[in-house]
């Protein structure tokens, strides 16, 4: 599955570089973001704040001898 997702992603990047007009028409007008949308902004904000706190706490613990 990951290989196929990577192929799709690679093909879309190649299309973007080789034929920007088709990319604009076919990809940008038909593919929609489903996760990073304004309705989810507050959830992601909270998630990343918690992730930062956890990371900082982990780094602080590891610094101590």
N, CA, C, O and CB atoms as a CASP TS submission, in Angstrom:
PFRMAT TS
TARGET T0000
AUTHOR 0000-0000-0000
METHOD Language model
MODEL 1
PARENT N/A
ATOM      1  N   UNK     1       0.816  -1.179   0.000  1.00  0.00           N
ATOM      2  CA  UNK     1       0.000   0.000   0.000  1.00  0.00           C
ATOM      3  C   UNK     1       0.868   1.254   0.000  1.00  0.00           C
ATOM      4  O   UNK     1       0.616   2.197  -0.751  1.00  0.00           O
ATOM      5  CB  UNK     1      -0.933  -0.009   1.193  1.00  0.00           C
ATOM      6  N   UNK     2       1.885   1.253   0.844  1.00  0.00           N
ATOM      7  CA  UNK     2       2.757   2.434   0.903  1.00  0.00           C
ATOM      8  C   UNK     2       3.455   2.677  -0.427  1.00  0.00           C
ATOM      9  O   UNK     2       3.647   3.823  -0.834  1.00  0.00           O
ATOM     10  CB  UNK     2       3.799   2.273   2.013  1.00  0.00           C
ATOM     11  N   UNK     3       3.829   1.610  -1.096  1.00  0.00           N
ATOM     12  CA  UNK     3       4.481   1.757  -2.395  1.00  0.00           C
ATOM     13  C   UNK     3       3.532   2.435  -3.393  1.00  0.00           C
ATOM     14  O   UNK     3       3.952   3.305  -4.156  1.00  0.00           O
ATOM     15  CB  UNK     3       4.935   0.376  -2.932  1.00  0.00           C
ATOM     16  N   UNK     4       2.270   2.039  -3.385  1.00  0.00           N
ATOM     17  CA  UNK     4       1.303   2.635  -4.310  1.00  0.00           C
ATOM     18  C   UNK     4       1.024   4.098  -3.967  1.00  0.00           C
ATOM     19  O   UNK     4       0.887   4.933  -4.862  1.00  0.00           O
ATOM     20  CB  UNK     4      -0.004   1.840  -4.293  1.00  0.00           C
ATOM     21  N   UNK     5       0.940   4.404  -2.681  1.00  0.00           N
ATOM     22  CA  UNK     5       0.750   5.798  -2.268  1.00  0.00           C
ATOM     23  C   UNK     5       1.954   6.629  -2.715  1.00  0.00           C
ATOM     24  O   UNK     5       1.796   7.751  -3.196  1.00  0.00           O
ATOM     25  CB  UNK     5       0.556   5.901  -0.721  1.00  0.00           C
ATOM     26  N   UNK     6       3.145   6.076  -2.556  1.00  0.00           N
ATOM     27  CA  UNK     6       4.359   6.784  -2.980  1.00  0.00           C
ATOM     28  C   UNK     6       4.366   7.001  -4.496  1.00  0.00           C
ATOM     29  O   UNK     6       4.769   8.063  -4.970  1.00  0.00           O
ATOM     30  CB  UNK     6       5.615   5.998  -2.551  1.00  0.00           C
ATOM     31  N   UNK     7       3.926   6.006  -5.244  1.00  0.00           N
ATOM     32  CA  UNK     7       3.855   6.155  -6.702  1.00  0.00           C
ATOM     33  C   UNK     7       2.872   7.254  -7.085  1.00  0.00           C
ATOM     34  O   UNK     7       3.170   8.087  -7.941  1.00  0.00           O
ATOM     35  CB  UNK     7       3.445   4.827  -7.364  1.00  0.00           C
ATOM     36  N   UNK     8       1.704   7.256  -6.453  1.00  0.00           N
ATOM     37  CA  UNK     8       0.704   8.284  -6.736  1.00  0.00           C
ATOM     38  C   UNK     8       1.261   9.666  -6.413  1.00  0.00           C
ATOM     39  O   UNK     8       1.112  10.602  -7.198  1.00  0.00           O
ATOM     40  CB  UNK     8      -0.587   8.025  -5.933  1.00  0.00           C
ATOM     41  N   UNK     9       1.898   9.787  -5.263  1.00  0.00           N
ATOM     42  CA  UNK     9       2.465  11.069  -4.852  1.00  0.00           C
ATOM     43  C   UNK     9       3.546  11.509  -5.850  1.00  0.00           C
ATOM     44  O   UNK     9       3.588  12.671  -6.256  1.00  0.00           O
ATOM     45  CB  UNK     9       3.053  10.970  -3.419  1.00  0.00           C
ATOM     46  N   UNK    10       4.408  10.581  -6.235  1.00  0.00           N
ATOM     47  CA  UNK    10       5.461  10.893  -7.195  1.00  0.00           C
ATOM     48  C   UNK    10       4.900  11.311  -8.545  1.00  0.00           C
ATOM     49  O   UNK    10       5.409  12.239  -9.174  1.00  0.00           O
ATOM     50  CB  UNK    10       6.374   9.703  -7.369  1.00  0.00           C
ATOM     51  N   UNK    11       3.850  10.626  -8.990  1.00  0.00           N
ATOM     52  CA  UNK    11       3.237  10.985 -10.277  1.00  0.00           C
ATOM     53  C   UNK    11       2.610  12.367 -10.211  1.00  0.00           C
ATOM     54  O   UNK    11       2.692  13.130 -11.174  1.00  0.00           O
ATOM     55  CB  UNK    11       2.177   9.949 -10.681  1.00  0.00           C
ATOM     56  N   UNK    12       1.985  12.699  -9.085  1.00  0.00           N
ATOM     57  CA  UNK    12       1.370  14.024  -8.992  1.00  0.00           C
ATOM     58  C   UNK    12       2.438  15.116  -8.986  1.00  0.00           C
ATOM     59  O   UNK    12       2.240  16.178  -9.576  1.00  0.00           O
ATOM     60  CB  UNK    12       0.497  14.127  -7.726  1.00  0.00           C
ATOM     61  N   UNK    13       3.569  14.862  -8.324  1.00  0.00           N
ATOM     62  CA  UNK    13       4.657  15.846  -8.344  1.00  0.00           C
ATOM     63  C   UNK    13       5.238  16.002  -9.743  1.00  0.00           C
ATOM     64  O   UNK    13       5.545  17.113 -10.174  1.00  0.00           O
ATOM     65  CB  UNK    13       5.762  15.440  -7.364  1.00  0.00           C
ATOM     66  N   UNK    14       5.389  14.882 -10.451  1.00  0.00           N
ATOM     67  CA  UNK    14       5.907  14.941 -11.815  1.00  0.00           C
ATOM     68  C   UNK    14       4.936  15.701 -12.720  1.00  0.00           C
ATOM     69  O   UNK    14       5.357  16.525 -13.532  1.00  0.00           O
ATOM     70  CB  UNK    14       6.153  13.518 -12.362  1.00  0.00           C
ATOM     71  N   UNK    15       3.641  15.424 -12.580  1.00  0.00           N
ATOM     72  CA  UNK    15       2.643  16.133 -13.383  1.00  0.00           C
ATOM     73  C   UNK    15       2.675  17.624 -13.091  1.00  0.00           C
ATOM     74  O   UNK    15       2.558  18.445 -14.000  1.00  0.00           O
ATOM     75  CB  UNK    15       1.242  15.574 -13.117  1.00  0.00           C
ATOM     76  N   UNK    16       2.832  17.968 -11.828  1.00  0.00           N
ATOM     77  CA  UNK    16       2.892  19.386 -11.442  1.00  0.00           C
ATOM     78  C   UNK    16       4.057  20.087 -12.147  1.00  0.00           C
ATOM     79  O   UNK    16       3.919  21.229 -12.583  1.00  0.00           O
ATOM     80  CB  UNK    16       3.036  19.525  -9.905  1.00  0.00           C
ATOM     81  N   UNK    17       5.192  19.414 -12.257  1.00  0.00           N
ATOM     82  CA  UNK    17       6.368  19.997 -12.902  1.00  0.00           C
ATOM     83  C   UNK    17       6.264  19.978 -14.429  1.00  0.00           C
ATOM     84  O   UNK    17       6.657  20.940 -15.089  1.00  0.00           O
ATOM     85  CB  UNK    17       7.618  19.253 -12.466  1.00  0.00           C
ATOM     86  N   UNK    18       5.738  18.895 -14.987  1.00  0.00           N
ATOM     87  CA  UNK    18       5.734  18.710 -16.436  1.00  0.00           C
ATOM     88  C   UNK    18       4.544  19.355 -17.145  1.00  0.00           C
ATOM     89  O   UNK    18       4.666  19.795 -18.288  1.00  0.00           O
ATOM     90  CB  UNK    18       5.754  17.254 -16.746  1.00  0.00           C
ATOM     91  N   UNK    19       3.392  19.412 -16.470  1.00  0.00           N
ATOM     92  CA  UNK    19       2.182  19.922 -17.124  1.00  0.00           C
ATOM     93  C   UNK    19       1.320  20.628 -16.084  1.00  0.00           C
ATOM     94  O   UNK    19       0.293  20.110 -15.643  1.00  0.00           O
ATOM     95  CB  UNK    19       1.382  18.768 -17.816  1.00  0.00           C
ATOM     96  N   UNK    20       1.760  21.810 -15.708  1.00  0.00           N
ATOM     97  CA  UNK    20       1.111  22.552 -14.624  1.00  0.00           C
ATOM     98  C   UNK    20      -0.372  22.824 -14.903  1.00  0.00           C
ATOM     99  O   UNK    20      -1.187  22.815 -13.980  1.00  0.00           O
ATOM    100  CB  UNK    20       1.836  23.868 -14.397  1.00  0.00           C
ATOM    101  N   UNK    21      -0.719  23.063 -16.159  1.00  0.00           N
ATOM    102  CA  UNK    21      -2.115  23.346 -16.501  1.00  0.00           C
ATOM    103  C   UNK    21      -3.016  22.142 -16.194  1.00  0.00           C
ATOM    104  O   UNK    21      -4.086  22.300 -15.608  1.00  0.00           O
ATOM    105  CB  UNK    21      -2.231  23.727 -17.990  1.00  0.00           C
ATOM    106  N   UNK    22      -2.582  20.956 -16.588  1.00  0.00           N
ATOM    107  CA  UNK    22      -3.362  19.748 -16.293  1.00  0.00           C
ATOM    108  C   UNK    22      -3.412  19.511 -14.791  1.00  0.00           C
ATOM    109  O   UNK    22      -4.455  19.144 -14.251  1.00  0.00           O
ATOM    110  CB  UNK    22      -2.761  18.515 -17.010  1.00  0.00           C
ATOM    111  N   UNK    23      -2.291  19.720 -14.121  1.00  0.00           N
ATOM    112  CA  UNK    23      -2.251  19.556 -12.666  1.00  0.00           C
ATOM    113  C   UNK    23      -3.281  20.464 -12.004  1.00  0.00           C
ATOM    114  O   UNK    23      -4.046  20.026 -11.144  1.00  0.00           O
ATOM    115  CB  UNK    23      -0.840  19.861 -12.121  1.00  0.00           C
ATOM    116  N   UNK    24      -3.293  21.722 -12.409  1.00  0.00           N
ATOM    117  CA  UNK    24      -4.250  22.680 -11.839  1.00  0.00           C
ATOM    118  C   UNK    24      -5.682  22.228 -12.094  1.00  0.00           C
ATOM    119  O   UNK    24      -6.522  22.231 -11.193  1.00  0.00           O
ATOM    120  CB  UNK    24      -4.026  24.086 -12.430  1.00  0.00           C
ATOM    121  N   UNK    25      -5.940  21.845 -13.320  1.00  0.00           N
ATOM    122  CA  UNK    25      -7.305  21.492 -13.717  1.00  0.00           C
ATOM    123  C   UNK    25      -7.771  20.181 -13.067  1.00  0.00           C
ATOM    124  O   UNK    25      -8.887  20.116 -12.551  1.00  0.00           O
ATOM    125  CB  UNK    25      -7.392  21.376 -15.242  1.00  0.00           C
ATOM    126  N   UNK    26      -6.944  19.156 -13.085  1.00  0.00           N
ATOM    127  CA  UNK    26      -7.372  17.835 -12.629  1.00  0.00           C
ATOM    128  C   UNK    26      -7.154  17.581 -11.147  1.00  0.00           C
ATOM    129  O   UNK    26      -8.017  17.012 -10.479  1.00  0.00           O
ATOM    130  CB  UNK    26      -6.659  16.796 -13.403  1.00  0.00           C
ATOM    131  N   UNK    27      -6.029  17.990 -10.640  1.00  0.00           N
ATOM    132  CA  UNK    27      -5.705  17.678  -9.248  1.00  0.00           C
ATOM    133  C   UNK    27      -6.280  18.715  -8.299  1.00  0.00           C
ATOM    134  O   UNK    27      -7.054  18.376  -7.404  1.00  0.00           O
ATOM    135  CB  UNK    27      -4.196  17.587  -9.063  1.00  0.00           C
ATOM    136  N   UNK    28      -5.913  19.963  -8.484  1.00  0.00           N
ATOM    137  CA  UNK    28      -6.330  20.984  -7.529  1.00  0.00           C
ATOM    138  C   UNK    28      -7.836  21.191  -7.500  1.00  0.00           C
ATOM    139  O   UNK    28      -8.385  21.589  -6.472  1.00  0.00           O
ATOM    140  CB  UNK    28      -5.656  22.282  -7.849  1.00  0.00           C
ATOM    141  N   UNK    29      -8.504  20.929  -8.600  1.00  0.00           N
ATOM    142  CA  UNK    29      -9.945  21.138  -8.604  1.00  0.00           C
ATOM    143  C   UNK    29     -10.720  19.905  -8.137  1.00  0.00           C
ATOM    144  O   UNK    29     -11.910  20.014  -7.841  1.00  0.00           O
ATOM    145  CB  UNK    29     -10.400  21.530  -9.988  1.00  0.00           C
ATOM    146  N   UNK    30     -10.078  18.736  -8.062  1.00  0.00           N
ATOM    147  CA  UNK    30     -10.785  17.501  -7.702  1.00  0.00           C
ATOM    148  C   UNK    30     -10.336  16.854  -6.398  1.00  0.00           C
ATOM    149  O   UNK    30     -11.072  16.051  -5.825  1.00  0.00           O
ATOM    150  CB  UNK    30     -10.625  16.518  -8.792  1.00  0.00           C
ATOM    151  N   UNK    31      -9.155  17.187  -5.926  1.00  0.00           N
ATOM    152  CA  UNK    31      -8.643  16.575  -4.702  1.00  0.00           C
ATOM    153  C   UNK    31      -8.793  17.566  -3.565  1.00  0.00           C
ATOM    154  O   UNK    31      -8.362  18.715  -3.670  1.00  0.00           O
ATOM    155  CB  UNK    31      -7.158  16.138  -4.863  1.00  0.00           C
ATOM    156  N   UNK    32      -9.400  17.125  -2.490  1.00  0.00           N
ATOM    157  CA  UNK    32      -9.633  18.012  -1.347  1.00  0.00           C
ATOM    158  C   UNK    32      -8.904  17.514  -0.116  1.00  0.00           C
ATOM    159  O   UNK    32      -8.828  16.311   0.137  1.00  0.00           O
ATOM    160  CB  UNK    32     -11.128  18.134  -1.055  1.00  0.00           C
ATOM    161  N   UNK    33      -8.379  18.441   0.635  1.00  0.00           N
ATOM    162  CA  UNK    33      -7.755  18.131   1.919  1.00  0.00           C
ATOM    163  C   UNK    33      -8.850  17.673   2.871  1.00  0.00           C
ATOM    164  O   UNK    33      -9.913  18.289   2.940  1.00  0.00           O
ATOM    165  CB  UNK    33      -6.980  19.367   2.498  1.00  0.00           C
ATOM    166  N   UNK    34      -8.599  16.604   3.600  1.00  0.00           N
ATOM    167  CA  UNK    34      -9.615  16.097   4.517  1.00  0.00           C
ATOM    168  C   UNK    34      -9.232  16.235   5.977  1.00  0.00           C
ATOM    169  O   UNK    34     -10.102  16.205   6.848  1.00  0.00           O
ATOM    170  CB  UNK    34      -9.894  14.664   4.216  1.00  0.00           C
ATOM    171  N   UNK    35      -7.948  16.386   6.261  1.00  0.00           N
ATOM    172  CA  UNK    35      -7.507  16.458   7.650  1.00  0.00           C
ATOM    173  C   UNK    35      -7.203  17.878   8.097  1.00  0.00           C
ATOM    174  O   UNK    35      -7.694  18.321   9.135  1.00  0.00           O
ATOM    175  CB  UNK    35      -6.290  15.600   7.846  1.00  0.00           C
ATOM    176  N   UNK    36      -6.402  18.592   7.324  1.00  0.00           N
ATOM    177  CA  UNK    36      -5.983  19.939   7.702  1.00  0.00           C
ATOM    178  C   UNK    36      -6.954  20.969   7.137  1.00  0.00           C
ATOM    179  O   UNK    36      -6.631  21.710   6.208  1.00  0.00           O
ATOM    180  CB  UNK    36      -4.549  20.223   7.208  1.00  0.00           C
ATOM    181  N   UNK    37      -8.130  20.998   7.709  1.00  0.00           N
ATOM    182  CA  UNK    37      -9.175  21.929   7.291  1.00  0.00           C
ATOM    183  C   UNK    37      -9.489  22.855   8.465  1.00  0.00           C
ATOM    184  O   UNK    37      -9.252  22.488   9.615  1.00  0.00           O
ATOM    185  CB  UNK    37     -10.463  21.166   6.812  1.00  0.00           C
ATOM    186  N   UNK    38     -10.015  24.042   8.195  1.00  0.00           N
ATOM    187  CA  UNK    38     -10.282  25.002   9.272  1.00  0.00           C
ATOM    188  C   UNK    38     -11.117  24.438  10.422  1.00  0.00           C
ATOM    189  O   UNK    38     -10.935  24.833  11.574  1.00  0.00           O
ATOM    190  CB  UNK    38     -10.980  26.198   8.707  1.00  0.00           C
ATOM    191  N   UNK    39     -12.026  23.521  10.117  1.00  0.00           N
ATOM    192  CA  UNK    39     -12.863  22.960  11.180  1.00  0.00           C
ATOM    193  C   UNK    39     -12.054  22.165  12.202  1.00  0.00           C
ATOM    194  O   UNK    39     -12.489  22.005  13.342  1.00  0.00           O
ATOM    195  CB  UNK    39     -13.935  22.071  10.580  1.00  0.00           C
ATOM    196  N   UNK    40     -10.895  21.671  11.811  1.00  0.00           N
ATOM    197  CA  UNK    40     -10.059  20.871  12.707  1.00  0.00           C
ATOM    198  C   UNK    40      -8.920  21.663  13.340  1.00  0.00           C
ATOM    199  O   UNK    40      -8.102  21.095  14.063  1.00  0.00           O
ATOM    200  CB  UNK    40      -9.491  19.702  11.956  1.00  0.00           C
ATOM    201  N   UNK    41      -8.860  22.938  13.085  1.00  0.00           N
ATOM    202  CA  UNK    41      -7.719  23.755  13.532  1.00  0.00           C
ATOM    203  C   UNK    41      -7.501  23.684  15.039  1.00  0.00           C
ATOM    204  O   UNK    41      -6.370  23.501  15.490  1.00  0.00           O
ATOM    205  CB  UNK    41      -7.926  25.203  13.123  1.00  0.00           C
ATOM    206  N   UNK    42      -8.552  23.822  15.811  1.00  0.00           N
ATOM    207  CA  UNK    42      -8.397  23.814  17.268  1.00  0.00           C
ATOM    208  C   UNK    42      -7.890  22.462  17.768  1.00  0.00           C
ATOM    209  O   UNK    42      -7.075  22.410  18.689  1.00  0.00           O
ATOM    210  CB  UNK    42      -9.728  24.154  17.945  1.00  0.00           C
ATOM    211  N   UNK    43      -8.361  21.377  17.173  1.00  0.00           N
ATOM    212  CA  UNK    43      -7.886  20.046  17.578  1.00  0.00           C
ATOM    213  C   UNK    43      -6.390  19.925  17.319  1.00  0.00           C
ATOM    214  O   UNK    43      -5.647  19.469  18.187  1.00  0.00           O
ATOM    215  CB  UNK    43      -8.654  18.931  16.821  1.00  0.00           C
ATOM    216  N   UNK    44      -5.943  20.329  16.136  1.00  0.00           N
ATOM    217  CA  UNK    44      -4.519  20.253  15.816  1.00  0.00           C
ATOM    218  C   UNK    44      -3.698  21.180  16.698  1.00  0.00           C
ATOM    219  O   UNK    44      -2.586  20.832  17.097  1.00  0.00           O
ATOM    220  CB  UNK    44      -4.287  20.594  14.350  1.00  0.00           C
ATOM    221  N   UNK    45      -4.227  22.344  17.004  1.00  0.00           N
ATOM    222  CA  UNK    45      -3.511  23.268  17.876  1.00  0.00           C
ATOM    223  C   UNK    45      -3.271  22.614  19.243  1.00  0.00           C
ATOM    224  O   UNK    45      -2.158  22.658  19.768  1.00  0.00           O
ATOM    225  CB  UNK    45      -4.302  24.595  18.035  1.00  0.00           C
ATOM    226  N   UNK    46      -4.303  22.015  19.809  1.00  0.00           N
ATOM    227  CA  UNK    46      -4.184  21.332  21.105  1.00  0.00           C
ATOM    228  C   UNK    46      -3.228  20.147  21.012  1.00  0.00           C
ATOM    229  O   UNK    46      -2.401  19.932  21.898  1.00  0.00           O
ATOM    230  CB  UNK    46      -5.564  20.857  21.593  1.00  0.00           C
ATOM    231  N   UNK    47      -3.353  19.388  19.937  1.00  0.00           N
ATOM    232  CA  UNK    47      -2.499  18.215  19.751  1.00  0.00           C
ATOM    233  C   UNK    47      -1.019  18.617  19.718  1.00  0.00           C
ATOM    234  O   UNK    47      -0.193  18.020  20.408  1.00  0.00           O
ATOM    235  CB  UNK    47      -2.880  17.476  18.452  1.00  0.00           C
ATOM    236  N   UNK    48      -0.695  19.628  18.914  1.00  0.00           N
ATOM    237  CA  UNK    48       0.701  20.025  18.791  1.00  0.00           C
ATOM    238  C   UNK    48       1.224  20.695  20.066  1.00  0.00           C
ATOM    239  O   UNK    48       2.404  20.557  20.388  1.00  0.00           O
ATOM    240  CB  UNK    48       0.868  20.963  17.608  1.00  0.00           C
ATOM    241  N   UNK    49       0.381  21.406  20.784  1.00  0.00           N
ATOM    242  CA  UNK    49       0.810  21.969  22.068  1.00  0.00           C
ATOM    243  C   UNK    49       1.167  20.855  23.043  1.00  0.00           C
ATOM    244  O   UNK    49       2.177  20.942  23.741  1.00  0.00           O
ATOM    245  CB  UNK    49      -0.291  22.868  22.666  1.00  0.00           C
ATOM    246  N   UNK    50       0.349  19.814  23.097  1.00  0.00           N
ATOM    247  CA  UNK    50       0.637  18.671  23.972  1.00  0.00           C
ATOM    248  C   UNK    50       1.905  17.952  23.512  1.00  0.00           C
ATOM    249  O   UNK    50       2.713  17.541  24.344  1.00  0.00           O
ATOM    250  CB  UNK    50      -0.556  17.688  23.994  1.00  0.00           C
ATOM    251  N   UNK    51       2.087  17.796  22.216  1.00  0.00           N
ATOM    252  CA  UNK    51       3.280  17.130  21.692  1.00  0.00           C
ATOM    253  C   UNK    51       4.544  17.917  22.041  1.00  0.00           C
ATOM    254  O   UNK    51       5.570  17.329  22.382  1.00  0.00           O
ATOM    255  CB  UNK    51       3.170  16.954  20.169  1.00  0.00           C
ATOM    256  N   UNK    52       4.469  19.233  21.955  1.00  0.00           N
ATOM    257  CA  UNK    52       5.624  20.075  22.298  1.00  0.00           C
ATOM    258  C   UNK    52       5.955  19.931  23.778  1.00  0.00           C
ATOM    259  O   UNK    52       7.123  19.777  24.135  1.00  0.00           O
ATOM    260  CB  UNK    52       5.346  21.560  21.951  1.00  0.00           C
ATOM    261  N   UNK    53       4.946  19.978  24.643  1.00  0.00           N
ATOM    262  CA  UNK    53       5.187  19.830  26.088  1.00  0.00           C
ATOM    263  C   UNK    53       5.824  18.487  26.398  1.00  0.00           C
ATOM    264  O   UNK    53       6.758  18.411  27.196  1.00  0.00           O
ATOM    265  CB  UNK    53       3.874  19.978  26.876  1.00  0.00           C
ATOM    266  N   UNK    54       5.326  17.424  25.770  1.00  0.00           N
ATOM    267  CA  UNK    54       5.880  16.092  25.994  1.00  0.00           C
ATOM    268  C   UNK    54       7.319  16.018  25.519  1.00  0.00           C
ATOM    269  O   UNK    54       8.166  15.440  26.200  1.00  0.00           O
ATOM    270  CB  UNK    54       5.039  15.035  25.284  1.00  0.00           C
ATOM    271  N   UNK    55       7.605  16.590  24.370  1.00  0.00           N
ATOM    272  CA  UNK    55       8.960  16.573  23.824  1.00  0.00           C
ATOM    273  C   UNK    55       9.920  17.340  24.724  1.00  0.00           C
ATOM    274  O   UNK    55      11.014  16.859  25.016  1.00  0.00           O
ATOM    275  CB  UNK    55       8.976  17.166  22.413  1.00  0.00           C
ATOM    276  N   UNK    56       9.523  18.511  25.157  1.00  0.00           N
ATOM    277  CA  UNK    56      10.370  19.323  26.037  1.00  0.00           C
ATOM    278  C   UNK    56      10.636  18.572  27.341  1.00  0.00           C
ATOM    279  O   UNK    56      11.774  18.548  27.811  1.00  0.00           O
ATOM    280  CB  UNK    56       9.707  20.696  26.329  1.00  0.00           C
ATOM    281  N   UNK    57       9.619  17.966  27.928  1.00  0.00           N
ATOM    282  CA  UNK    57       9.793  17.215  29.173  1.00  0.00           C
ATOM    283  C   UNK    57      10.732  16.043  28.975  1.00  0.00           C
ATOM    284  O   UNK    57      11.554  15.758  29.846  1.00  0.00           O
ATOM    285  CB  UNK    57       8.447  16.721  29.695  1.00  0.00           C
ATOM    286  N   UNK    58      10.626  15.354  27.839  1.00  0.00           N
ATOM    287  CA  UNK    58      11.496  14.209  27.548  1.00  0.00           C
ATOM    288  C   UNK    58      12.942  14.659  27.401  1.00  0.00           C
ATOM    289  O   UNK    58      13.852  14.020  27.928  1.00  0.00           O
ATOM    290  CB  UNK    58      11.035  13.486  26.269  1.00  0.00           C
ATOM    291  N   UNK    59      13.154  15.757  26.688  1.00  0.00           N
ATOM    292  CA  UNK    59      14.515  16.256  26.485  1.00  0.00           C
ATOM    293  C   UNK    59      15.113  16.696  27.817  1.00  0.00           C
ATOM    294  O   UNK    59      16.289  16.441  28.078  1.00  0.00           O
ATOM    295  CB  UNK    59      14.526  17.429  25.475  1.00  0.00           C
ATOM    296  N   UNK    60      14.325  17.348  28.657  1.00  0.00           N
ATOM    297  CA  UNK    60      14.822  17.774  29.964  1.00  0.00           C
ATOM    298  C   UNK    60      15.228  16.588  30.819  1.00  0.00           C
ATOM    299  O   UNK    60      16.248  16.648  31.506  1.00  0.00           O
ATOM    300  CB  UNK    60      13.769  18.596  30.689  1.00  0.00           C
ATOM    301  N   UNK    61      14.454  15.510  30.793  1.00  0.00           N
ATOM    302  CA  UNK    61      14.778  14.308  31.558  1.00  0.00           C
ATOM    303  C   UNK    61      16.075  13.684  31.079  1.00  0.00           C
ATOM    304  O   UNK    61      16.878  13.229  31.894  1.00  0.00           O
ATOM    305  CB  UNK    61      13.648  13.293  31.460  1.00  0.00           C
ATOM    306  N   UNK    62      16.287  13.656  29.812  1.00  0.00           N
ATOM    307  CA  UNK    62      17.477  13.015  29.238  1.00  0.00           C
ATOM    308  C   UNK    62      18.747  13.839  29.481  1.00  0.00           C
ATOM    309  O   UNK    62      19.846  13.285  29.473  1.00  0.00           O
ATOM    310  CB  UNK    62      17.282  12.799  27.734  1.00  0.00           C
ATOM    311  N   UNK    63      18.615  15.130  29.692  1.00  0.00           N
ATOM    312  CA  UNK    63      19.779  15.977  29.917  1.00  0.00           C
ATOM    313  C   UNK    63      20.395  15.723  31.289  1.00  0.00           C
ATOM    314  O   UNK    63      21.598  15.910  31.472  1.00  0.00           O
ATOM    315  CB  UNK    63      19.396  17.445  29.780  1.00  0.00           C
ATOM    316  N   UNK    64      19.584  15.301  32.247  1.00  0.00           N
ATOM    317  CA  UNK    64      20.086  15.090  33.607  1.00  0.00           C
ATOM    318  C   UNK    64      20.951  13.841  33.648  1.00  0.00           C
ATOM    319  O   UNK    64      20.620  12.823  33.040  1.00  0.00           O
ATOM    320  CB  UNK    64      18.918  14.973  34.618  1.00  0.00           C
ATOM    321  N   UNK    65      22.075  13.929  34.380  1.00  0.00           N
ATOM    322  CA  UNK    65      22.987  12.759  34.465  1.00  0.00           C
ATOM    323  C   UNK    65      22.388  11.627  35.266  1.00  0.00           C
ATOM    324  O   UNK    65      23.021  10.584  35.429  1.00  0.00           O
ATOM    325  CB  UNK    65      24.318  13.162  35.090  1.00  0.00           C
TER
END
